Amino acid sequence: MLGKAGKAAGTAAHGGHDGIPPPVPLVTYALIGACCAVFLLGPAAELTAPLAGHGSGSNLLAAQSAYFERWGVVPEKLWHGPPAELITPLTALFVHGNWLHLLGNMLFLYVFGAMAENRMGRGPFVLFYLAAGVLALLGYAAAHAASDRTLVGASGAISGVLGAFLYLFPRARVTSLFPFLFFLPLRFPAWAVLLFWFALQWVAARAAGDRPGVAYLAHVVGFALGFLYAWARYGRTTRVKAGLPPDPR
């Protein structure tokens, strides 16, 4: 649901530390750049299809399917395939299925990742991001071990960032622009927005049952891991009421 949430609302967290600008979130920007570069150079963006000889129509669809299967997680192949499949939970984090999938994920990473990175530090943040994403994908693959559907995207890792953000910045506020309200900016507590998002993922995961499709379960696993990691690592004494994010403008 990250893609849909990003598409439905423009979001920014607000706060401050006595007017002192935070460090530039280089890891967050690098992750966004890497995901965008991988997407633009791959067949899903359809920009390099002529140069790569993918053509169009059925040939392009076949190239996209092969690309996703090569770099994405296929649960059945992950557990029963060759050892090379074990790297796919990592590579899948940088592969996205379409423009909306990419832009929705990058919006949430931009908004919430910067504050989480500044709180954790660059090194710990990148390790946390990758670990949350890999474990979220593994959790989904374990629950759908016989599935031959391909899973790609950074949603599990970004869900981990959202979970950690909820613990670290429980009183931060989120400004959202809703199209059906004529883009009027409405501010909500971040905890309310994120808990509502988590509840939607949990309901959707239960409704999906054994059907693969959208990896709601990976979102739930990532979010829970992120929250539990922040709770275990930082404890109650280091929670921050609010933080200063990058200017979304």
C-alpha positions as CSV (number, residue, x, y, z in Angstrom):
1,M,0.0,0.0,0.0
2,L,3.0,2.4,0.0
3,G,2.6,3.1,-3.6
4,K,-1.1,3.9,-3.2
5,A,-0.5,6.0,-0.2
6,G,2.2,7.9,-2.0
7,K,-0.1,8.4,-4.9
8,A,-3.0,9.5,-2.9
9,A,-1.3,12.1,-0.7
10,G,1.8,14.3,-0.7
11,T,3.3,13.9,2.8
12,A,5.7,15.8,4.9
13,A,6.7,15.4,8.6
14,H,7.4,18.5,10.6
15,G,9.4,19.4,13.6
16,G,12.6,21.1,14.8
17,H,15.7,21.2,16.9
18,D,16.1,24.8,18.0
19,G,16.4,25.9,14.3
20,I,19.6,23.9,13.7
21,P,19.5,22.2,10.2
22,P,20.0,18.4,10.4
23,P,22.8,16.7,8.5
24,V,22.2,15.9,4.8
25,P,20.6,12.4,4.7
26,L,23.1,11.0,2.2
27,V,22.1,7.4,2.6
28,T,18.4,8.1,2.0
29,Y,19.3,10.1,-1.1
30,A,21.7,7.4,-2.3
31,L,19.0,4.7,-1.8
32,I,16.5,6.8,-3.8
33,G,19.1,7.4,-6.5
34,A,20.0,3.7,-6.7
35,C,16.3,2.6,-7.0
36,C,15.6,5.2,-9.6
37,A,18.7,4.3,-11.6
38,V,17.9,0.6,-11.6
39,F,14.4,1.3,-12.7
40,L,15.3,3.7,-15.5
41,L,17.9,1.3,-16.9
42,G,15.6,-1.7,-16.7
43,P,12.9,-2.9,-19.0
44,A,10.1,-1.8,-16.7
45,A,10.6,1.9,-17.4
46,E,10.5,1.1,-21.2
47,L,13.0,3.9,-21.8
48,T,15.9,1.6,-22.8
49,A,13.8,-1.0,-24.5
50,P,14.8,0.0,-28.1
51,L,18.5,0.1,-27.2
52,A,18.4,-3.2,-25.4
53,G,16.5,-4.9,-28.3
54,H,13.4,-5.6,-26.3
55,G,11.1,-4.2,-28.9
56,S,7.5,-3.7,-27.8
57,G,4.3,-5.6,-27.2
58,S,4.8,-9.3,-26.3
59,N,8.6,-9.1,-26.6
60,L,8.8,-6.3,-24.1
61,L,6.5,-8.1,-21.7
62,A,8.6,-11.2,-22.0
63,A,11.8,-9.2,-21.3
64,Q,10.1,-7.5,-18.2
65,S,8.9,-10.9,-16.9
66,A,12.4,-12.4,-17.3
67,Y,14.0,-9.4,-15.6
68,F,11.7,-9.5,-12.6
69,E,12.2,-13.3,-12.3
70,R,16.0,-12.9,-12.5
71,W,16.3,-10.2,-9.8
72,G,13.1,-10.6,-7.8
73,V,12.1,-13.1,-5.1
74,V,10.2,-16.2,-6.3
75,P,9.5,-18.1,-3.1
76,E,9.4,-21.5,-4.6
77,K,12.8,-21.0,-6.3
78,L,14.2,-19.3,-3.3
79,W,13.7,-22.4,-1.1
80,H,14.2,-25.1,-3.7
81,G,16.3,-23.4,-6.5
82,P,20.0,-22.9,-7.0
83,P,22.2,-21.1,-4.4
84,A,22.2,-18.0,-6.6
85,E,18.5,-17.4,-5.7
86,L,19.6,-16.6,-2.1
87,I,20.8,-13.1,-3.2
88,T,17.4,-12.1,-4.6
89,P,15.9,-10.8,-1.3
90,L,18.6,-8.2,-1.5
91,T,18.5,-7.4,-5.3
92,A,14.7,-7.3,-5.2
93,L,14.8,-4.2,-2.9
94,F,16.1,-2.1,-5.8
95,V,13.7,-3.4,-8.5
96,H,10.2,-1.9,-9.0
97,G,7.4,-3.0,-11.3
98,N,6.2,0.4,-12.7
99,W,6.3,4.1,-12.3
100,L,3.7,4.3,-9.6
101,H,5.3,1.5,-7.6
102,L,8.7,3.4,-7.7
103,L,7.4,6.9,-7.1
104,G,5.1,5.9,-4.2
105,N,7.9,4.0,-2.4
106,M,10.5,6.8,-3.0
107,L,8.1,9.4,-1.6
108,F,7.7,7.6,1.7
109,L,11.5,6.9,1.8
110,Y,12.2,10.6,1.2
111,V,9.8,11.8,3.9
112,F,10.4,9.3,6.7
113,G,13.9,8.0,5.8
114,A,15.7,11.3,6.3
115,M,14.6,11.7,9.9
116,A,15.2,8.1,10.7
117,E,18.7,8.3,9.2
118,N,19.6,11.4,11.1
119,R,18.5,9.7,14.3
120,M,20.3,6.4,13.7
121,G,23.4,7.6,11.9
122,R,24.3,6.7,8.3
123,G,26.0,3.4,8.8
124,P,23.4,1.9,11.2
125,F,20.6,3.2,9.0
126,V,21.7,1.6,5.8
127,L,22.3,-1.7,7.6
128,F,18.9,-1.5,9.2
129,Y,17.2,-0.6,5.9
130,L,18.7,-3.5,4.1
131,A,18.1,-6.0,6.9
132,A,14.5,-4.9,7.3
133,G,13.9,-5.3,3.6
134,V,15.5,-8.7,3.3
135,L,13.8,-10.1,6.4
136,A,10.4,-8.8,5.2
137,L,10.8,-10.5,1.9
138,L,12.0,-13.7,3.6
139,G,8.9,-13.6,5.9
140,Y,6.6,-13.3,2.9
141,A,8.5,-16.1,1.1
142,A,8.2,-18.4,4.1
143,A,4.5,-17.8,4.3
144,H,4.0,-18.5,0.6
145,A,6.8,-21.1,0.1
146,A,5.1,-22.8,-2.8
147,S,4.3,-19.6,-4.7
148,D,5.8,-19.0,-8.2
149,R,4.9,-15.3,-8.2
150,T,7.7,-12.8,-8.4
151,L,8.1,-10.2,-5.6
152,V,10.0,-7.0,-6.2
153,G,10.2,-3.6,-4.5
154,A,11.5,-1.7,-1.5
155,S,8.2,-1.7,0.3
156,G,9.3,-4.1,3.0
157,A,12.4,-2.0,3.8
158,I,10.4,1.2,3.8
159,S,7.8,-0.3,6.0
160,G,10.7,-1.0,8.4
161,V,11.6,2.7,8.3
162,L,8.0,3.6,9.0
163,G,7.9,1.3,12.0
164,A,11.1,2.8,13.4
165,F,9.9,6.3,12.7
166,L,6.7,5.6,14.7
167,Y,8.8,4.7,17.8
168,L,11.5,7.3,17.5
169,F,9.2,10.3,16.6
170,P,5.8,9.5,18.2
171,R,4.8,13.2,18.3
172,A,5.9,14.2,14.9
173,R,3.1,15.5,12.6
174,V,2.3,14.7,9.0
175,T,0.9,17.1,6.5
176,S,-1.1,15.5,3.7
177,L,-2.6,17.0,0.6
178,F,-5.8,15.1,-0.4
179,P,-7.0,15.5,-4.0
180,F,-10.6,15.0,-3.1
181,L,-10.4,17.9,-0.7
182,F,-9.0,20.2,-3.3
183,F,-5.4,19.6,-2.0
184,L,-6.1,21.4,1.3
185,P,-3.2,20.6,3.6
186,L,-4.3,18.7,6.7
187,R,-2.0,17.9,9.6
188,F,-2.2,14.7,11.6
189,P,0.0,13.1,14.2
190,A,2.4,10.7,12.5
191,W,1.5,7.9,14.9
192,A,-2.1,8.1,13.8
193,V,-1.2,8.0,10.1
194,L,1.3,5.2,10.5
195,L,-0.9,3.1,12.8
196,F,-3.8,3.5,10.4
197,W,-1.5,2.4,7.5
198,F,-0.3,-0.6,9.5
199,A,-3.9,-1.6,10.3
200,L,-4.8,-1.5,6.6
201,Q,-1.8,-3.7,5.8
202,W,-2.8,-6.2,8.4
203,V,-6.4,-6.4,7.3
204,A,-5.3,-6.7,3.6
205,A,-2.8,-9.5,4.5
206,R,-5.4,-11.5,6.3
207,A,-7.9,-11.0,3.5
208,A,-5.4,-12.1,0.9
209,G,-5.0,-15.5,2.6
210,D,-2.7,-17.8,0.6
211,R,-3.0,-15.7,-2.6
212,P,0.3,-14.0,-3.4
213,G,-0.4,-10.7,-5.3
214,V,0.5,-7.6,-3.4
215,A,2.9,-8.4,-0.6
216,Y,0.9,-7.0,2.3
217,L,2.5,-9.5,4.6
218,A,6.0,-8.2,3.8
219,H,4.7,-4.7,4.7
220,V,3.5,-5.9,8.0
221,V,6.7,-7.9,8.8
222,G,8.9,-4.9,7.8
223,F,6.8,-2.5,9.9
224,A,6.9,-4.7,13.0
225,L,10.6,-5.4,12.7
226,G,11.3,-1.6,12.4
227,F,9.3,-0.8,15.4
228,L,10.8,-3.6,17.5
229,Y,14.3,-2.7,16.4
230,A,13.9,0.9,17.5
231,W,12.4,-0.1,20.8
232,A,15.2,-2.6,21.5
233,R,18.0,-0.4,20.3
234,Y,17.1,3.0,21.5
235,G,14.7,2.5,24.4
236,R,12.4,4.9,26.0
237,T,15.0,7.4,27.0
238,T,16.0,8.3,23.5
239,R,12.6,8.9,21.9
240,V,12.3,12.3,20.1
241,K,9.2,14.4,20.2
242,A,9.8,15.7,16.7
243,G,12.5,16.1,14.1
244,L,13.5,18.4,11.3
245,P,13.0,16.8,7.9
246,P,14.2,17.9,4.5
247,D,12.1,20.7,3.0
248,P,9.6,18.8,0.7
249,R,9.5,21.8,-1.6
